[in-house]
């Protein structure tokens, strides 16, 4: 068996990123190290519903983001978009037909890109 278990994303402010991942993406905090991580500037370990841990590691240097992207599966992409857009989260694109199927795209506070989809919409509209 091979599965992705942990991943690290560089961030400018680990606390602000932690709050975004909890409030907007529904992740839970596994643990925090205010002066931890390789940089010593702080790290938050965030866990998704499938058990993947994402380390949000604060960097001293500017954060380079947007070169890659991540995909999140949600229960309902339309509801997810409506809830977050209503809370003021700016989407790069609302739910629509994309080159990869049907879904929405947003960026976290550091510019890391997330494609959002649900299985039903992907089957019916993708």
Rosetta silent file (secondary structure, phi, psi, omega in degrees, C-alpha in Angstrom):
SEQUENCE: XXXXXXXXXXXXXXXXXXXXXXXXXXXXXXXXXXXXXXXXXXXXXXXXXXXXXXXXXXXXXXXXXXXXXXXXXXXXXXXXXXXXXXXXXXXXXXXXXXXXXXXXXXXXXXXXXXXXXXXXXXXXXX
SCORE:     score description
SCORE:     0.000 S_00000001
   1 L     0.000  136.562  173.170    0.000    0.000    0.000 S_00000001
   2 L  -130.880  129.478  176.241    1.197    3.497   -0.812 S_00000001
   3 L  -150.695  148.166  177.257   -0.660    6.607    0.256 S_00000001
   4 L   -71.938  127.805 -174.308    0.212   10.215    0.884 S_00000001
   5 L  -114.852  -37.508  179.989    0.276   10.741    4.651 S_00000001
   6 E  -138.620  151.843  175.092    1.899   14.160    5.294 S_00000001
   7 E  -151.272  148.889 -179.184    2.654   17.218    3.236 S_00000001
   8 E  -114.735  134.103  173.408    4.219   20.600    4.031 S_00000001
   9 E  -119.433  127.972  176.253    3.049   23.953    2.696 S_00000001
  10 E   -74.269  138.949 -179.495    5.153   27.064    3.279 S_00000001
  11 E  -137.113  159.460  177.670    3.160   29.980    4.713 S_00000001
  12 L   -80.089  -35.629 -175.770    3.785   33.596    5.757 S_00000001
  13 L  -142.686  104.193 -173.740    1.810   33.361    9.027 S_00000001
  14 H   -62.762  -32.002  179.994    1.083   29.892   10.411 S_00000001
  15 H   -69.738  -45.040  178.863   -1.667   31.158   12.737 S_00000001
  16 H   -63.653  -41.610  178.018   -3.583   32.973    9.968 S_00000001
  17 H   -65.344  -43.323  176.711   -3.223   29.944    7.689 S_00000001
  18 H   -54.727  -47.304 -178.443   -4.341   27.607   10.487 S_00000001
  19 H   -62.044  -39.287  177.430   -7.462   29.708   11.004 S_00000001
  20 H   -64.358  -46.180 -177.753   -8.261   29.629    7.258 S_00000001
  21 H   -65.205  -32.606  177.048   -7.827   25.856    7.030 S_00000001
  22 H   -75.364  -55.486 -173.204  -10.120   25.338   10.044 S_00000001
  23 H   -70.139  -38.651 -173.751  -12.829   27.893    9.211 S_00000001
  24 L   -98.255  -39.043 -174.743  -12.936   27.525    5.425 S_00000001
  25 L  -101.482   -9.241  176.729  -11.686   24.039    4.601 S_00000001
  26 L    78.075   16.509  177.077  -12.903   22.171    7.679 S_00000001
  27 L   -73.479  159.966  173.992   -9.509   20.791    8.710 S_00000001
  28 E  -112.922  154.015  178.883   -8.789   20.078   12.381 S_00000001
  29 E   -82.411  120.009  175.857   -5.673   21.044   14.306 S_00000001
  30 E   -81.390  -49.554  173.146   -3.573   17.964   15.063 S_00000001
  31 E  -164.918  164.882  178.310   -0.918   19.971   16.948 S_00000001
  32 E  -132.010  145.459  174.489    0.884   23.325   16.942 S_00000001
  33 E  -130.560   94.122 -176.295    4.499   24.289   17.621 S_00000001
  34 L   -55.862  -32.295  175.487    4.708   28.097   18.012 S_00000001
  35 L  -120.488   32.138 -174.519    8.527   28.064   17.783 S_00000001
  36 L  -107.724 -168.899 -177.257    8.821   24.720   16.029 S_00000001
  37 L    80.117  169.785 -178.387    9.446   23.271   12.646 S_00000001
  38 L   -58.897  -31.572 -178.882   12.684   23.465   10.688 S_00000001
  39 L   -84.414  -17.988 -176.105   12.544   27.282   10.537 S_00000001
  40 L    74.884    8.064 -176.952   11.739   27.723   14.223 S_00000001
  41 L   -98.692   -3.188  178.017    9.050   30.243   13.235 S_00000001
  42 L   116.599  145.694  179.390    6.037   28.065   13.979 S_00000001
  43 E  -150.579  142.918  173.118    4.104   25.255   12.409 S_00000001
  44 E  -120.552  129.791  175.877    0.539   23.960   12.607 S_00000001
  45 E   -95.320  115.960 -175.506   -0.245   20.346   11.740 S_00000001
  46 E  -111.603  139.643 -177.789   -3.687   20.269   10.126 S_00000001
  47 E  -121.596  135.148  176.196   -5.623   17.090    9.375 S_00000001
  48 L   -86.719  178.811 -178.043   -8.320   16.520    6.768 S_00000001
  49 L   -65.961  -21.284 -179.074  -11.226   14.062    7.091 S_00000001
  50 L   -91.699   -1.414  178.619   -9.204   11.316    5.363 S_00000001
  51 L    96.312    0.599  176.423   -6.284   11.500    7.799 S_00000001
  52 L   -72.503  131.147  176.587   -3.847   13.466    5.615 S_00000001
  53 E  -101.806  127.654  176.333   -1.756   15.852    7.709 S_00000001
  54 E  -111.446  118.598  176.952   -0.740   19.162    6.147 S_00000001
  55 E   -87.272  121.002  175.391    2.040   21.015    7.952 S_00000001
  56 E   -97.009   99.930 -172.436    1.637   24.786    7.601 S_00000001
  57 E  -105.077  118.646 -179.763    5.219   25.912    8.160 S_00000001
  58 E   -68.023  137.687 -178.496    5.959   29.604    8.549 S_00000001
  59 L  -115.246  148.036  174.990    8.834   30.841    6.394 S_00000001
  60 L   -81.108  -34.652 -179.530   11.146   33.825    6.851 S_00000001
  61 L   -84.105  162.118  176.219   11.615   34.215    3.083 S_00000001
  62 L   -56.008  144.434 -178.682    8.782   35.122    0.699 S_00000001
  63 L   -88.200  123.713  174.867    6.439   32.226    0.001 S_00000001
  64 L   -93.641  115.741 -178.332    6.395   31.001   -3.594 S_00000001
  65 L  -131.662  168.799  175.667    2.969   29.570   -4.298 S_00000001
  66 L    92.530   -6.555  179.504    0.789   28.809   -7.268 S_00000001
  67 L   -75.881  -25.690  178.039    3.249   26.584   -9.129 S_00000001
  68 L  -126.509  179.792  176.316    1.261   23.506   -8.145 S_00000001
  69 E  -145.075  164.511 -178.765   -2.266   22.837   -7.067 S_00000001
  70 E  -128.168  153.572 -179.308   -4.168   20.628   -4.682 S_00000001
  71 E  -121.324  130.555  177.986   -7.598   19.058   -5.031 S_00000001
  72 E  -115.680  130.650  173.595  -10.186   18.833   -2.275 S_00000001
  73 E   -93.685  131.018  178.100  -13.258   16.640   -2.431 S_00000001
  74 L  -122.772  171.500  179.163  -16.282   18.068   -0.600 S_00000001
  75 L   -68.577  -43.212 -177.860  -19.845   16.830   -0.092 S_00000001
  76 L  -148.205  110.927 -174.731  -21.409   19.490   -2.362 S_00000001
  77 H   -64.666  -35.382  179.514  -19.287   21.959   -4.334 S_00000001
  78 H   -65.621  -47.385  178.317  -22.189   24.406   -4.855 S_00000001
  79 H   -63.102  -42.280  179.153  -22.974   24.555   -1.108 S_00000001
  80 H   -58.854  -48.052  179.344  -19.264   24.798   -0.256 S_00000001
  81 H   -62.074  -46.719 -178.739  -18.827   27.720   -2.658 S_00000001
  82 H   -60.251  -44.435 -179.390  -21.961   29.489   -1.446 S_00000001
  83 H   -63.222  -48.472 -177.671  -20.935   29.180    2.218 S_00000001
  84 H   -72.351  -41.919  177.940  -17.373   30.429    1.706 S_00000001
  85 H   -61.874  -38.607  177.000  -18.234   33.145   -0.825 S_00000001
  86 H   -64.282  -25.685  178.202  -20.916   34.347    1.595 S_00000001
  87 L   -90.336    4.144  176.213  -18.221   34.584    4.284 S_00000001
  88 L    95.175    6.380  177.632  -16.071   36.750    2.006 S_00000001
  89 L   -76.730  125.895  179.045  -13.670   34.139    0.606 S_00000001
  90 L   -84.157  130.079  177.163  -12.677   35.120   -2.939 S_00000001
  91 E   -99.326  144.710  173.797  -12.701   32.282   -5.452 S_00000001
  92 E   -71.730  -32.985  171.840  -10.492   32.224   -8.536 S_00000001
  93 E  -152.947  139.683  176.890  -13.462   30.618  -10.281 S_00000001
  94 E   -74.915  176.024  177.148  -16.944   29.680   -9.057 S_00000001
  95 E   -57.976  121.665 -178.746  -18.367   26.207   -9.677 S_00000001
  96 E  -162.684  171.311  175.595  -18.237   25.738  -13.425 S_00000001
  97 E   -72.879  124.292 -178.501  -16.980   23.339  -16.052 S_00000001
  98 E  -114.932  174.723  178.017  -13.184   23.415  -15.898 S_00000001
  99 L   -62.942  -25.873 -176.366  -10.506   21.650  -17.951 S_00000001
 100 L   -98.039   -3.197 -177.807  -10.336   18.974  -15.207 S_00000001
 101 E   136.969 -149.704 -178.379  -14.121   18.545  -14.752 S_00000001
 102 E  -108.153  129.089  177.707  -16.749   20.456  -12.784 S_00000001
 103 E   171.311 -168.418 -178.423  -15.820   22.436   -9.701 S_00000001
 104 E  -121.698  164.390  178.277  -14.498   25.651   -8.203 S_00000001
 105 E  -134.351  134.662  176.276  -11.013   27.021   -7.599 S_00000001
 106 E  -139.137  168.588  175.739   -9.734   29.113   -4.708 S_00000001
 107 E  -123.599  144.630  176.312   -6.436   30.129   -3.196 S_00000001
 108 L   -77.780  178.643 -176.957   -5.485   30.081    0.480 S_00000001
 109 L   -58.279  -20.188  179.866   -4.016   33.230    2.100 S_00000001
 110 L  -100.877    4.176  178.144   -0.556   32.361    0.711 S_00000001
 111 L    90.829    6.281  175.458   -1.708   31.688   -2.848 S_00000001
 112 L   -69.853  127.814 -172.639   -1.732   27.886   -2.704 S_00000001
 113 E   -89.499  135.001  178.069   -4.346   26.821   -5.271 S_00000001
 114 E  -126.132  125.077  170.915   -7.163   24.401   -4.437 S_00000001
 115 E   -92.690  132.395 -175.518   -9.541   22.802   -6.919 S_00000001
 116 E  -115.971  130.293  179.269  -12.806   21.886   -5.195 S_00000001
 117 E  -146.444  165.682  168.346  -15.144   19.171   -6.460 S_00000001
 118 L  -131.122  155.141 -174.431  -17.789   16.673   -5.420 S_00000001
 119 H   -63.337  -42.150 -178.039  -18.398   13.254   -6.959 S_00000001
 120 H   -62.447  -51.252 -179.187  -22.025   13.884   -7.995 S_00000001
 121 H   -63.482  -36.226  179.026  -21.327   17.146   -9.837 S_00000001
 122 H   -62.436  -42.639  178.990  -18.244   15.668  -11.459 S_00000001
 123 H   -68.059  -44.930 -172.394  -20.331   12.780  -12.847 S_00000001
 124 H   -82.763  -32.816 -172.549  -23.291   14.908  -13.911 S_00000001
 125 H  -118.506  -15.342 -174.192  -21.617   18.130  -15.094 S_00000001
 126 L   -76.597    0.000    0.000  -17.944   17.284  -15.608 S_00000001
